[in-house]
Amino acid sequence: MIVACPSCRQRNRVRAADLDGALRCGRCKTALTPIVAPIDADPETFDEIVAGARVPVLVDFWAAWCGPCRMAAPEVARTAAATAGRALVVKVDTERHPELAARYRVESIPNFIVLHQGRLVHQHAGAVSAADLTRWLDAAGRARRTPHGTSG
């Protein structure tokens, strides 16, 4: 996927598997990671992130016409900033990419899913707080670190 440098705007090609590491811009050497904002995903970017991410991934299925989605957007942005380096946050516009919404049987928006190692571990329809979104990501991350995915 392509990550624009926040300093010089250079477009850097980055593997999704490396998004949780310490990456620097090829031109100016400014830090590119951790990713502190939601990533707008098309199907190719979405599949690359889901397949390659070593950290939990929160997906926000939304649409521009959806009032609750607009209300949830700041919470999603807060979550991306709060979990930078230990999770990734992805936004999928259901109007532009309905096939991604259909893949996860999204019937109402906003709709949030948490994926871990490519598997769905949590799904919730309706707006929620950044605290809830962060809690879901943290739980997925803890499950990853415990033997056999159990908590305890």
C-alpha positions, 0 to 999 in steps of 0.5 A: 500500500502507499503511505504519504510522508507527513513531512515531504508528501513523498509516496512510499510503498509499504507492505501491510505487514510492516505497518506496525514497525518503525518505518521511515520515508525514503526521501526525508527519513521522517517516521511513517509509522505508527499509523495514527489516522484511519486508512481509507481502503479499497478492496485491494488495500483492505485485502492486503491489510487483513492478510498482512497485519500482525496487529488487530484491525478495526474496520469501520463500514460507513457512508457519507449520507449516514448521520450516525456514521458522521457522528462516529467518525471522530470516535474512530479517529480517536481510536486510530490515534490511541491504538497507533502501533498496536492496532490498525484502523480502516474505513470502508465506504459502503457506497464505493465498495459494497462487495466488502460490506457484503463479505461481512454481511453488513446490513446497517451502518455504522458497522464495526468489525475487528479482525485478527490474523484475517479472522473476524473476532468481533462485530457490532452495528451502531455508533459506539465510543472510542473507549469501546472500540479500543477495548475491542482491539485490546481484547483481540491483541491480548487473545493473540498473545495468550496460548491457543487464543484463550484469555486467562 
